[in-house]
Amino acid sequence: MIPTSEQPYPLPVGWQWCRLGDVCNYGRPETVQPSAMKVGKLLIDLEDIEKDSGNLIGRKVFDGTNANSSKHFFQRGNVLYGKLRPYLNKVIIADEDGYCSSEILPLDFGEKILNRYAQFFLMSPDFVQYANQNSYGTNMPRLGTRAGQQAPFPLPPLDEQQRIVALLDELFADLDEAKALAQ
């Protein structure tokens, strides 16, 4: 719970402000060395995630030789958040287990927060602005662990999360359809 004086804006009745680090494992990934990685598992780098879309655009698997540094292990359903250059807004939901660059954080939101709701929040203008304002580094800015953990997170009841996700999925599907018709 965030003290009232630190809340960005009022929330509807039944919602509460939390810290991102209190609702997921932000900044506590499982790191794996290449020698311990399993051949055939999905391997994701930042360039494999499309900017602003929530889509995975490149799929490759670990072949035993194509990883020369430690990676983060992720599980199907984890929200994968690209912390490097947060203005690029690279956030996806893992559709299978695998490994990702250390510049991507696998986030587990547990049972009480829908991963799709969490993805929408992490891609929201409010969070992107927060991440940009709280990043460090000039050429390659990144959201640090402490700042990420302290980020305000608006938590609605589960049934409200479901309604929000359904509505946003419908709106984005309509936008995709309109784009396709315009081409």
C-alpha positions as CSV (number, residue, x, y, z in Angstrom):
1,M,0.0,0.0,0.0
2,I,1.3,3.5,-0.9
3,P,0.6,6.3,1.5
4,T,-2.0,8.8,0.3
5,S,0.5,11.6,0.0
6,E,2.5,9.5,-2.5
7,Q,-0.4,8.3,-4.7
8,P,-0.2,9.7,-8.2
9,Y,-4.0,10.2,-8.4
10,P,-7.2,8.9,-6.8
11,L,-8.4,5.4,-7.8
12,P,-11.9,4.0,-8.0
13,V,-13.4,2.4,-4.8
14,G,-12.0,-1.1,-4.3
15,W,-8.7,-0.4,-6.1
16,Q,-5.5,0.2,-4.2
17,W,-2.1,1.7,-4.9
18,C,0.8,-0.7,-4.4
19,R,4.5,-0.8,-5.3
20,L,5.5,-2.8,-8.3
21,G,8.0,-4.7,-6.2
22,D,5.3,-5.7,-3.8
23,V,3.1,-7.4,-6.4
24,C,5.8,-9.2,-8.5
25,N,9.4,-10.3,-8.3
26,Y,10.8,-7.2,-9.9
27,G,14.6,-7.3,-9.8
28,R,14.9,-10.9,-8.6
29,P,15.3,-13.0,-11.7
30,E,16.8,-16.5,-11.8
31,T,20.1,-16.1,-13.7
32,V,21.4,-19.1,-15.7
33,Q,24.9,-19.6,-17.2
34,P,25.0,-20.9,-20.8
35,S,26.5,-24.2,-19.5
36,A,23.4,-24.8,-17.5
37,M,20.9,-23.9,-20.2
38,K,18.8,-26.5,-22.0
39,V,19.1,-26.9,-25.7
40,G,15.8,-26.3,-27.5
41,K,14.4,-23.7,-25.1
42,L,13.2,-20.3,-26.4
43,L,15.9,-17.6,-26.4
44,I,14.8,-13.9,-26.4
45,D,16.9,-10.8,-26.9
46,L,15.6,-7.2,-26.8
47,E,15.6,-7.0,-30.6
48,D,13.1,-9.9,-30.7
49,I,10.4,-7.8,-29.0
50,E,8.6,-5.3,-31.2
51,K,8.5,-1.7,-29.9
52,D,5.1,-0.5,-28.5
53,S,3.2,-3.6,-29.7
54,G,3.6,-6.3,-27.1
55,N,4.6,-8.7,-29.9
56,L,7.4,-11.2,-30.2
57,I,8.9,-10.7,-33.7
58,G,11.9,-13.0,-33.6
59,R,11.9,-16.6,-32.4
60,K,15.0,-18.6,-31.9
61,V,16.0,-21.4,-29.6
62,F,19.1,-22.1,-27.6
63,D,21.2,-24.5,-29.7
64,G,24.1,-24.9,-27.2
65,T,26.3,-22.3,-28.8
66,N,24.2,-19.2,-29.4
67,A,24.4,-17.7,-25.9
68,N,27.8,-16.5,-24.6
69,S,26.6,-14.7,-21.5
70,S,24.3,-15.4,-18.6
71,K,20.6,-15.2,-19.2
72,H,17.4,-14.9,-17.1
73,F,15.2,-17.9,-17.0
74,F,11.5,-17.3,-17.6
75,Q,8.4,-19.4,-17.4
76,R,5.3,-19.5,-19.6
77,G,3.0,-16.7,-18.5
78,N,5.7,-14.4,-17.1
79,V,5.6,-10.8,-18.2
80,L,8.9,-10.0,-19.9
81,Y,9.8,-6.3,-19.4
82,G,12.7,-4.7,-21.3
83,K,14.3,-2.4,-18.8
84,L,16.9,-1.0,-21.3
85,R,15.7,2.1,-23.1
86,P,12.3,1.9,-21.5
87,Y,10.9,4.5,-24.0
88,L,11.0,1.6,-26.5
89,N,8.2,0.0,-24.5
90,K,9.1,-3.6,-25.0
91,V,6.9,-5.9,-23.0
92,I,5.5,-9.3,-23.9
93,I,3.9,-12.3,-22.2
94,A,6.0,-15.5,-22.5
95,D,4.1,-18.2,-24.4
96,E,6.6,-20.9,-23.3
97,D,9.5,-21.4,-20.9
98,G,12.9,-20.1,-22.0
99,Y,15.8,-17.7,-21.5
100,C,16.2,-14.0,-22.1
101,S,18.8,-11.3,-22.1
102,S,19.7,-9.8,-18.7
103,E,18.2,-6.5,-20.0
104,I,14.8,-8.2,-19.9
105,L,13.2,-8.9,-16.5
106,P,10.8,-11.9,-16.2
107,L,8.1,-10.8,-13.9
108,D,5.8,-13.2,-12.0
109,F,2.6,-11.5,-10.8
110,G,1.2,-14.6,-9.1
111,E,-2.5,-15.6,-9.0
112,K,-4.1,-12.3,-8.0
113,I,-2.9,-10.2,-11.0
114,L,-3.6,-11.1,-14.6
115,N,-0.4,-11.1,-16.6
116,R,-2.3,-9.3,-19.4
117,Y,-3.4,-6.5,-17.0
118,A,0.2,-6.2,-15.8
119,Q,1.4,-6.0,-19.4
120,F,-1.1,-3.3,-20.3
121,F,0.0,-1.4,-17.2
122,L,3.8,-1.7,-18.0
123,M,3.1,-0.4,-21.5
124,S,0.9,2.4,-20.3
125,P,2.0,6.0,-20.9
126,D,2.0,6.5,-17.1
127,F,4.5,3.7,-16.5
128,V,6.6,4.5,-19.5
129,Q,6.9,8.1,-18.3
130,Y,7.8,6.9,-14.8
131,A,10.4,4.5,-16.2
132,N,12.0,7.2,-18.4
133,Q,12.1,9.7,-15.5
134,N,13.7,7.2,-13.2
135,S,16.2,5.6,-15.6
136,Y,19.9,6.0,-15.2
137,G,22.6,6.2,-18.0
138,T,22.7,8.6,-20.9
139,N,23.4,6.5,-24.0
140,M,21.7,3.3,-22.8
141,P,19.3,4.4,-20.1
142,R,17.7,1.6,-18.0
143,L,15.2,1.4,-15.2
144,G,17.1,0.3,-12.1
145,T,16.0,-2.3,-9.7
146,R,15.1,0.0,-6.8
147,A,13.2,2.5,-9.0
148,G,11.3,-0.3,-10.7
149,Q,10.4,-1.9,-7.3
150,Q,9.2,1.5,-6.1
151,A,7.0,2.2,-9.1
152,P,3.3,2.9,-8.2
153,F,1.0,0.1,-9.4
154,P,-2.8,0.6,-9.5
155,L,-4.4,-2.7,-8.4
156,P,-8.1,-3.3,-9.1
157,P,-10.0,-6.3,-8.0
158,L,-9.6,-9.4,-10.2
159,D,-13.0,-9.1,-11.8
160,E,-12.2,-5.5,-12.8
161,Q,-8.8,-6.6,-14.2
162,Q,-10.7,-9.1,-16.4
163,R,-13.1,-6.4,-17.6
164,I,-10.2,-4.0,-18.4
165,V,-8.3,-6.7,-20.3
166,A,-11.3,-7.7,-22.3
167,L,-12.1,-4.1,-23.2
168,L,-8.5,-3.2,-24.2
169,D,-8.1,-6.4,-26.2
170,E,-11.3,-5.5,-28.1
171,L,-10.1,-2.0,-28.7
172,F,-6.7,-3.1,-30.0
173,A,-8.3,-5.7,-32.2
174,D,-10.5,-3.0,-33.7
175,L,-7.4,-0.8,-34.2
176,D,-5.6,-3.7,-35.9
177,E,-8.6,-4.3,-38.2
178,A,-8.8,-0.6,-39.1
179,K,-5.1,-0.5,-39.9
180,A,-5.4,-3.6,-42.1
181,L,-8.3,-2.0,-44.0
182,A,-6.4,1.2,-44.5
183,Q,-3.5,-0.6,-46.2
